[in-house]
Amino acid sequence: MQGIFTGSSPWAMPWFERVLPNVCRLVAFSPTDTIFTRFIPADDPAAAGGSWRRYYKRWSHMTLDQLDAKDVDLVPQLARFVPPSRVVDKRVYSPWHSQELHGLLTSAAADTLVISGGETDVCVLSSVLGAIDVGYRVIIVTDAVCSSSDEAHDAMQLFFGQRLSQQVETAETIEIMENWKPGE
């Protein structure tokens, strides 16, 4: 939920503004239990390795040397929660690539992850699959996730609810808030 995914950005998600209030509600409900993952683009295309180099050649205007630093930050509506919320930076889609997120969750004795944000079919998907692999209970907040592609978003919602139904639960924001006991 960063500036690079809003407004006139080429990576903007059309539903970002629609789901932002629900993401804010979730975070406000328990900011100390919240960990944001923040996608940090490559410094420039040459600094990216592997297939990321080709990706950033296509998106060279979306590298750190071309962006305004504030565009990589969380949007102000969410940044105000840091601290007590924490931020884990990542250079790839998956927040599990480094051990930082898992370390924070382990130290908090977390066993359940309530996942919101964007993009449903990229970073959310990567987060969900990694969380399943690690063994967390995963709940996706269906009205607090979005994508730049409605078709891909809808397909992922179906995928989570059907194909991964034994490993992923889905719920709307209100249901989460009615059943969540912060700090547990």
C-alpha positions, 0 to 999 in steps of 0.5 A: 500500500505504497505511493507507487501503486496509486494515482497516475503511477504506471503501477497504480491499482484501480481499486487501491482507494476503494480498499484503503479504508478497510486496510486502515480499519484493520491496522487501526484495530491492532497497529502493534500486530501489524507488519507492513511489507514494502516493495523496494524497486531496484536502484536501476535496471543494471543493478537488478539480477536475473529476470528482474533485469529484464523487468526493470528494463521494461519499467526503467522509470520505476527504479529508485534512481527515477522515482521520488523517494516518497513514492516508495513509502507507505501511503500517509493514511497507513504510515501514521501507524508506524510505529507501533506497526513495523515495516519489512522491506523487500526487493522481490515479490515475496516477503519470505525471501529474507528471514526478517518477516519470519523472525518478527512473527516468530518472536511475536509467537504468531500463528495466524496471518491476516493478509490485506493489500496489493496486488492480489495476484502478485505480492499477496499471492507470494505472501500467502504461498510462503505463509502456507509453506512456513505453516501459518494459518492464513486469512485473506481479507477479501474486501481489503485486497486489490490488483491492477487487473480485475480479471486476475484479482477475481481469479485469485479470489476464486483460487484462494477460496476453492483451490487453497480452501484447506489452507486459506480462509477468506473473510471480509473486514467486518468479520475479521474485526468481530472475531479478532482479539488483538494481541492473541 
